[in-house]
Amino acid sequence: MSGTTRTYTRLSVEKRRTQLLGAAIDLFGHRRPEDVSIDDVASAAGVSRPLVYRYFPGGKQQLYEAAMRNSVDELTQCFTEPAEGAPSQRMSNVLDRYFAYVDEHDAAYSALMRGGSVVDTSRTNALVDEVRRAGTEQVLLHLGAPQPGPRLAMMVRSWIASVEAVSLTWLDEGKRPPARELSGWLADHFTGLLLVTASSDPETAAVAAKALAQETPDSPAGRLANRTVSLAGHVAHLVPPD
């Protein structure tokens, strides 16, 4: 009986490392980190276990952190949007891309944002903070407030945290409702938070006025305004007469 000998294709160092990392990213993107082993990565890449360690001597931890680095880079790219058109439409475009990533890489996203896995470290926690900072910076950039005061900064950071929490809940709930519906809902939340904060903070009021001047009747903020007009009669009694 003759045995089968596995043969390997010789690749350059960079190409081999990219191949191994690609296999790890795919595995971590569809399984919990604790359910992925070095043998799994080797099998997915069609190489031997020692070869994986040759390129990633830190083993699973090093592979996981490299995979998470890739996730962070892709997530931060989701926030990049041309400074054109209605701000609420830009926000909606960003959220569409964000949820597309969460949908496609659900396990990796959950592992990155929830942490607490057997391979969780201060370095992976720092990667999570990097995503949050990137999101906050891009939102403030589109609002024309790169150096915001405390109230505006707090408002944006709280919204970013809300997006994260809603995304994780969405995964727990079997990805319901549809992602497009959810991204529109969160875009409306942002407009609502901006207006509420503007009502008591002069800096945010100026930022909101500038942003709303760029909106149109068919933009997400315009459609939100149209839907909420019908509620005006329910709060009229709360406004004191002149």
Buried (B, 14 or more C-beta within 10 A) or exposed (E): EEEEEEEEEEEEEEEBBEBBBBBBBBBBBBBBBEEBEBEBBBBBBEBBBEBBBBBBEEBBBBBBBBBBBBBBEBBBEBBEBEEEBBBBBBBBBBBBBBBBBBBEBBBBBBBBBBBEBEBBBEEBEEBBEBBBEBBBBBBBBBBEBEEBEEBBBEBBBEBBEBBBEBBBEBBEEEBEEEBEEBBBEBBBBBBBBBBEBBEEBEBBBBBBEEBBEBBEEEBBBBBBBEEEEEEEEEEEEEEEEE
